[in-house]
Amino acid sequence: MNEPLRRPLLTRPRSMLLSALLGVALLPIAQAQAAATTLTLPQAVTSALTAGATVRDAQAGAVSAASTLKAVQADPSTLAAALLTAQQANTLAQANLSQARLTAVQNAVNAYTSLYQTQAQIDQQKLQVQVDEKNLQVAQVKLSTKNGTALDVENAQNTLASSRQALASAQAQIVVNSQKLANVIGKPGSYSAATPPTPPKVRLNTTLSTNYPTLLQDQQAVDAAALAVKLANNEFTARVTLDQAKTKLASAQSDLSTLQKTLNTTLATAQSSAEAAQASYQTAIQAEANAQATYKQDNVRYTSGTISAVQLLQSQLALKKAQYARAQALVSLWQALAALGSASGQDQTGLAAQ
């Protein structure tokens, strides 16, 4: 009969030891966070566009293609096919640069918002640990007054240990996400993310950019095949050569049509996802406002003595969870806008021009 009563005495030292070990593990992480440089989302995107490898490599390709075209144009012996090839290579290189900028924006948005979300998760998880610590104290008091069981205490200890582990995992993820952001923006260091600004409203976008690289590449294949047909359509070229050129043109046109359908489907999916993310964000904002109002009322109730400090702490946790849900929705919306920009070939974030 007395065996269950001894369990808390055995498990409590383990809980204290876990807490001590987690405290030691989190110390270097806390120090790294303290030394972190705080960035805004526009700053992160600007750095990715100017110092990131994605845009830098595309710029090098564009410069090389432009130089080649200039040389070909200056050569009086250049034939029509060679000139078209150089012109297409230059146009495609410029399109690749534009798309690289959109990709850099998307990568920066994703890395930045992931770091911000982890910070918000830590903020919520710290309060969760406080609540679970209080719940353990309550369970221990109830056990001591024979108003609770040893199993209640053990469950509270397990919940607290789980919350502390979740906090430790989130703290460790901060370091990983900070490094990912540093890689994307092309500037080594440790970073923290300020709250992202309110995203622009999702615009209806059902048209692909004419400079979308893969689409442009297939269109250029059609143009090149059409030129081949034109050059072969004469009296001094064998009919079989003309037939082969026509077959190649038909194949290129078919490939272009298939790609257009695929890209339009991808664009429609990205558009739908962005609209859904925008709706979820508005819902999360309202839920946070409701939780804020409830917490304010509970503060008044606590002051008047109608609820306990534990109940007020639970209300505060509910508010913190609503704030975290709003942060998650904000992250999803920014990421959806960046994905829509990459899918359409046109910036949807308003950040590409930074």
C-alpha positions in Angstrom: 0.0 0.0 0.0 2.9 2.4 0.7 4.9 1.6 -2.4 3.1 4.1 -4.7 3.8 6.9 -2.1 7.5 6.3 -2.5 7.5 6.8 -6.2 7.6 10.6 -6.2 10.6 10.5 -3.9 12.4 8.4 -6.4 11.4 10.2 -9.5 11.9 13.7 -8.2 15.7 13.5 -8.1 15.6 12.2 -11.8 13.5 15.2 -12.7 15.9 17.6 -10.9 18.8 16.0 -12.6 17.2 16.3 -16.1 16.5 19.9 -15.4 20.1 20.5 -14.4 21.4 18.7 -17.5 19.1 20.7 -19.8 20.2 23.9 -18.1 23.9 23.1 -18.8 23.0 22.1 -22.4 21.1 25.3 -23.1 23.8 27.6 -21.7 25.9 27.7 -24.9 22.8 28.2 -27.0 21.6 31.0 -24.8 25.0 32.7 -25.1 24.9 32.3 -28.9 21.4 33.9 -29.0 22.6 36.8 -26.9 25.4 37.5 -29.5 23.0 37.1 -32.5 22.5 40.0 -34.9 18.8 40.9 -35.3 17.6 41.1 -38.9 14.4 42.2 -40.5 12.9 40.3 -43.3 13.6 43.0 -45.9 17.2 43.1 -44.8 17.5 39.4 -45.2 16.1 39.4 -48.7 18.3 42.4 -49.7 21.4 40.5 -48.5 20.3 37.4 -50.4 19.9 39.4 -53.6 23.2 41.1 -53.3 25.5 38.7 -51.5 23.8 35.3 -52.0 25.3 32.7 -54.3 22.1 32.1 -56.2 21.9 35.5 -57.8 25.7 35.9 -58.1 26.0 32.8 -60.2 23.1 33.8 -62.5 24.6 37.3 -62.9 27.9 35.7 -64.1 25.9 33.6 -66.7 24.1 36.7 -67.9 27.3 38.7 -68.3 28.9 35.8 -70.2 25.9 35.4 -72.5 25.7 39.1 -73.3 29.5 39.2 -74.1 29.1 36.2 -76.5 26.1 37.8 -78.2 28.1 41.1 -78.7 30.9 39.2 -80.3 28.7 37.2 -82.6 26.8 40.3 -83.7 30.1 42.0 -84.5 31.3 39.2 -86.7 30.1 39.8 -90.3 30.5 36.1 -91.1 27.9 35.0 -88.5 25.1 32.9 -90.0 21.4 33.2 -89.1 21.3 30.0 -87.0 24.4 31.0 -85.0 23.0 34.5 -84.4 19.7 33.1 -83.3 21.5 30.7 -80.9 23.4 33.6 -79.3 20.4 35.8 -79.1 18.4 33.0 -77.4 21.2 32.2 -75.0 21.4 35.9 -74.0 17.6 36.1 -73.5 17.5 32.9 -71.6 20.4 34.0 -69.3 18.5 37.2 -68.5 15.4 35.2 -67.7 17.5 32.9 -65.5 18.7 35.9 -63.6 15.2 37.2 -63.0 14.1 33.7 -61.8 17.3 33.4 -59.7 16.2 36.6 -57.9 12.8 35.1 -57.2 14.4 32.0 -56.0 16.7 34.0 -53.7 13.7 35.8 -52.3 11.9 32.5 -51.7 15.0 31.0 -50.0 15.5 34.0 -47.8 11.8 34.2 -46.9 11.8 30.5 -46.0 15.0 30.6 -44.0 14.0 33.8 -42.2 10.5 32.8 -41.3 11.6 29.4 -40.1 14.0 31.1 -37.7 11.2 33.4 -36.6 8.8 30.6 -36.0 11.3 28.7 -33.9 11.8 31.8 -31.8 8.1 32.0 -31.3 7.9 28.3 -30.4 10.6 28.8 -27.7 8.7 31.7 -26.3 5.6 29.6 -26.0 7.4 26.5 -24.8 9.1 28.5 -21.9 5.6 29.4 -20.6 4.5 25.8 -21.1 7.4 24.7 -18.9 6.3 27.2 -16.2 2.7 25.9 -16.3 3.9 22.3 -16.1 6.2 23.1 -13.2 3.2 24.7 -11.4 1.0 21.7 -12.2 3.7 19.4 -10.7 3.7 21.5 -7.5 -0.1 21.4 -7.3 0.0 17.6 -7.7 2.6 17.3 -5.0 0.6 19.4 -2.6 -2.5 17.4 -3.3 -0.6 14.2 -2.7 0.7 15.5 0.6 -2.8 16.4 1.7 -4.2 13.1 0.5 -6.2 14.9 -2.1 -4.3 13.3 -5.0 -2.4 10.2 -6.0 1.2 9.3 -6.6 0.2 8.6 -10.2 -0.9 12.2 -10.6 2.5 13.3 -9.5 4.3 10.9 -11.8 2.1 12.0 -14.8 2.9 15.7 -14.0 6.6 14.9 -13.8 6.5 13.1 -17.2 4.7 16.0 -18.7 7.2 18.5 -17.4 10.1 16.4 -18.6 8.5 16.3 -22.1 8.0 20.0 -22.1 11.6 20.6 -21.1 12.8 18.3 -23.8 10.7 20.1 -26.4 12.2 23.4 -25.2 15.7 22.0 -25.5 15.0 20.7 -29.0 13.7 24.1 -30.1 16.7 25.9 -28.6 19.0 23.6 -30.5 17.0 24.2 -33.7 17.6 27.9 -33.3 21.3 27.4 -34.0 20.6 25.3 -37.1 18.1 27.8 -38.5 20.4 30.7 -37.9 23.1 29.0 -39.8 20.7 28.2 -42.7 19.8 31.9 -42.9 23.5 32.9 -42.8 24.1 30.6 -45.8 21.2 32.0 -47.8 22.0 35.7 -47.3 25.7 35.1 -47.9 26.9 36.6 -44.6 28.4 34.3 -42.0 27.2 35.0 -38.4 24.6 34.2 -35.8 21.2 35.8 -36.5 17.8 36.3 -34.8 14.7 37.3 -36.7 12.5 40.3 -35.9 8.7 39.9 -36.4 8.0 39.9 -40.1 6.0 42.8 -41.5 2.3 42.3 -42.5 2.4 40.6 -45.9 0.8 42.1 -49.0 -2.6 40.8 -50.0 -2.6 37.9 -52.3 -3.2 39.0 -55.9 -5.0 36.9 -58.4 -2.3 35.7 -60.8 -3.2 33.2 -63.5 -0.7 34.2 -66.1 2.9 32.9 -66.3 5.6 35.4 -67.0 6.7 35.3 -70.6 10.3 35.2 -69.3 9.7 32.1 -67.2 13.0 30.2 -68.0 11.7 26.7 -68.7 8.8 28.1 -70.7 11.1 30.4 -72.6 13.6 27.6 -73.3 10.8 25.5 -74.9 9.6 28.5 -76.9 13.1 29.1 -78.1 13.2 25.4 -79.2 10.1 26.1 -81.3 11.6 29.2 -82.8 14.8 27.4 -83.7 12.9 24.6 -85.3 10.8 27.0 -87.2 13.9 28.7 -88.5 15.2 25.3 -89.6 12.0 24.6 -91.5 12.3 28.0 -93.2 16.0 27.4 -94.2 15.2 24.0 -95.5 12.1 25.1 -97.5 13.8 25.7 -100.9 14.7 24.0 -104.2 18.3 23.2 -103.3 17.6 21.3 -100.0 16.6 17.7 -100.0 12.9 17.1 -99.2 13.8 14.6 -96.4 15.7 17.4 -94.6 12.6 19.6 -94.8 10.4 16.7 -93.5 12.8 16.1 -90.6 12.8 19.8 -89.7 8.9 19.9 -89.8 8.8 16.8 -87.5 11.2 18.4 -85.1 9.1 21.6 -85.1 5.9 19.6 -84.4 7.7 17.8 -81.5 8.9 21.1 -80.1 5.4 22.6 -80.3 4.0 19.6 -78.5 6.6 19.9 -75.7 5.8 23.6 -75.3 2.1 22.9 -75.0 2.7 20.2 -72.4 5.0 22.4 -70.4 2.5 25.2 -70.4 -0.2 23.0 -69.0 2.1 21.7 -66.3 3.3 25.1 -65.3 -0.2 26.5 -65.3 -1.3 23.7 -63.0 1.6 24.4 -60.6 0.7 28.1 -60.7 -3.0 27.4 -59.9 -1.9 25.2 -56.9 0.4 27.9 -55.6 -2.4 30.6 -56.0 -4.8 28.4 -54.1 -2.3 27.8 -51.3 -1.6 31.5 -51.0 -5.3 32.3 -50.8 -5.8 29.6 -48.1 -2.8 30.9 -46.1 -4.2 34.4 -46.2 -7.5 33.2 -44.9 -5.8 31.2 -42.2 -3.8 34.2 -41.1 -6.9 36.3 -40.7 -8.5 33.6 -38.6 -5.4 33.3 -36.5 -5.4 37.1 -35.9 -9.1 37.0 -34.7 -8.3 33.9 -32.5 -5.4 35.8 -30.9 -7.7 38.8 -30.2 -10.2 36.6 -28.6 -7.6 35.0 -26.4 -6.2 38.4 -25.5 -9.7 39.5 -24.4 -10.2 36.4 -22.3 -6.8 36.9 -20.6 -7.7 40.5 -19.8 -11.0 39.3 -18.2 -9.2 36.6 -16.3 -6.8 39.2 -14.9 -9.7 41.1 -13.6 -11.2 38.0 -12.1 -7.9 37.1 -10.5 -7.7 40.5 -9.0 -11.2 40.2 -7.6 -10.3 36.7 -6.2 -12.8 34.7 -8.3 -10.0 32.6 -10.0 -6.7 31.2 -8.7 -3.2 32.1 -9.8 -2.9 28.7 -11.5 -6.1 29.4 -13.5 -4.7 32.8 -14.6 -1.4 31.1 -15.7 -3.5 28.7 -17.8 -5.2 31.6 -19.4 -1.9 33.2 -20.1 -0.7 30.0 -21.7 -3.9 29.9 -23.9 -3.0 33.4 -25.1 0.6 32.4 -25.8 -0.6 29.5 -27.8 -2.9 31.7 -29.8 0.1 34.1 -30.4 2.2 31.2 -31.6 -0.6 30.0 -33.9 -0.7 33.5 -35.4 3.0 33.5 -35.9 2.8 30.1 -37.7 0.0 31.5 -39.9 2.1 34.6 -40.7 5.1 32.3 -41.6 2.8 30.2 -43.9 1.5 33.3 -45.7 4.9 34.7 -46.4 6.2 31.4 -47.6 3.1 30.9 -49.8 3.6 34.3 -51.4 7.3 33.6 -52.1 6.3 30.2 -53.6 3.6 31.9 -55.7 6.2 34.3 -57.0 8.5 31.5 -58.1 5.7 29.6 -59.7 4.5 32.6 -61.7 7.8 34.2 -62.5 6.5 37.5 -61.0 7.3 38.7 -57.4 4.4 38.5 -55.1 6.1 39.5 -51.9 7.1 43.1 -52.7 10.6 42.3 -51.6 12.4 41.5 -54.9 13.0 45.1 -55.6 14.8 45.7 -52.3 
